[in-house]
Structure formats: structure tokens, C-alpha cells
Amino acid sequence: MKTVFIIIFSITAALIVLFMLNSYINQRVDTETFAENLSSNDPDTVMTAFYYLTKSKDPIAKIQAKKLLLSDNYYIWLNAAIYLGSLKDN
């Protein structure tokens, strides 16, 4: 009985680790995609990308965001500032 419990516990722990690793990999891929979307000519795509980047607090697009602070589009530079603020960046 003790052996069965150890096997079940080990399998459960392994599944949890695999789930967490999969979530991390998916999140990383998504933030890379969103960072690429900051180069889009569509303001809605850029603002959506900033929303998810801000939520993730991933600094992957920090340099691009600093450049977009100079955008003529109020919403783009505002979202760039919010994103950088979420990173505690000056």
C-alpha cells in the first residue's frame, strides 16, 4: 500500500511539474509574439500587445517600448509608459 501511494504521489508531482513547465513555455512564446507585434502598423495590435506584455511584466520589449514613447499616437505612447511602469522602469 505504501509503495502504491509513493508511485501515485510521484506521478502526480511529475504531472504538476510538466504542467508548470508547459505554462511557462507557452507564456514565453506569447510574450515574444507580443513583442514582435509592437512593430505593427495597426495601433490596435500594438495596444493589445502592450496589454499582455504589461500583464506578464516580461521585460522582453523594454527597448521597443522606450522607442514607442515618442509615438504620435497618444494611446500607443500611453500604453508604452504603462508597460514600462509595470517593469518599475524609469
C-alpha positions as CSV (number, residue, x, y, z in Angstrom):
1,M,0.0,0.0,0.0
2,K,2.8,2.4,0.9
3,T,4.5,1.6,-2.5
4,V,1.3,2.4,-4.4
5,F,1.0,5.7,-2.6
6,I,4.6,6.6,-3.4
7,I,4.0,5.8,-7.1
8,I,0.8,7.8,-7.3
9,F,2.4,10.7,-5.5
10,S,5.5,10.6,-7.8
11,I,3.3,10.6,-10.9
12,T,1.2,13.4,-9.6
13,A,4.3,15.5,-8.8
14,A,5.7,14.9,-12.3
15,L,2.4,15.9,-13.9
16,I,2.3,19.1,-11.9
17,V,5.9,20.0,-12.9
18,L,5.2,19.2,-16.6
19,F,2.0,21.4,-16.5
20,M,4.0,24.3,-14.9
21,L,6.8,23.9,-17.5
22,N,4.3,23.9,-20.3
23,S,2.6,27.0,-19.0
24,Y,6.0,28.8,-18.7
25,I,6.9,27.9,-22.3
26,N,3.6,29.0,-23.7
27,Q,3.8,32.3,-21.8
28,R,7.3,32.9,-23.1
29,V,6.2,32.2,-26.7
30,D,3.3,34.5,-26.3
31,T,5.4,37.4,-24.9
32,E,7.8,37.0,-27.8
33,T,4.9,37.2,-30.2
34,F,3.5,40.3,-28.5
35,A,6.9,41.9,-28.6
36,E,7.0,41.3,-32.3
37,N,3.5,42.8,-32.6
38,L,4.8,46.2,-31.3
39,S,6.3,46.7,-34.8
40,S,2.8,46.5,-36.4
41,N,1.3,49.5,-38.3
42,D,-2.0,48.7,-36.7
43,P,-2.4,50.7,-33.5
44,D,-4.9,48.2,-32.1
45,T,-2.4,45.4,-32.5
46,V,0.3,47.4,-30.7
47,M,-2.1,48.3,-27.8
48,T,-3.2,44.7,-27.5
49,A,0.4,43.6,-27.4
50,F,1.2,46.2,-24.6
51,Y,-1.8,45.0,-22.6
52,Y,-0.5,41.4,-22.5
53,L,3.1,42.5,-22.0
54,T,2.1,44.7,-19.1
55,K,0.1,41.8,-17.6
56,S,3.1,39.5,-17.9
57,K,5.6,42.0,-16.6
58,D,8.1,40.5,-19.1
59,P,10.9,43.0,-19.9
60,I,11.3,41.4,-23.4
61,A,10.0,44.6,-25.2
62,K,11.6,47.2,-23.0
63,I,13.8,48.8,-25.7
64,Q,10.9,48.8,-28.2
65,A,8.6,50.4,-25.6
66,K,11.1,53.2,-24.9
67,K,11.1,54.0,-28.7
68,L,7.3,54.0,-28.8
69,L,7.2,56.7,-26.1
70,L,7.9,59.0,-29.0
71,S,4.9,57.9,-31.0
72,D,2.4,60.5,-32.3
73,N,-0.4,58.2,-31.3
74,Y,-1.4,59.1,-27.7
75,Y,-2.7,55.6,-26.9
76,I,0.5,53.9,-28.1
77,W,2.8,56.1,-26.0
78,L,0.5,55.9,-23.0
79,N,0.5,52.1,-23.2
80,A,4.2,52.1,-23.6
81,A,4.5,54.2,-20.5
82,I,2.2,51.9,-18.6
83,Y,4.2,48.8,-19.7
84,L,7.5,50.4,-18.7
85,G,5.9,51.4,-15.3
86,S,4.8,47.8,-14.7
87,L,8.5,46.9,-15.0
88,K,9.4,49.6,-12.5
89,D,11.5,51.3,-15.3
90,N,12.4,55.0,-15.5
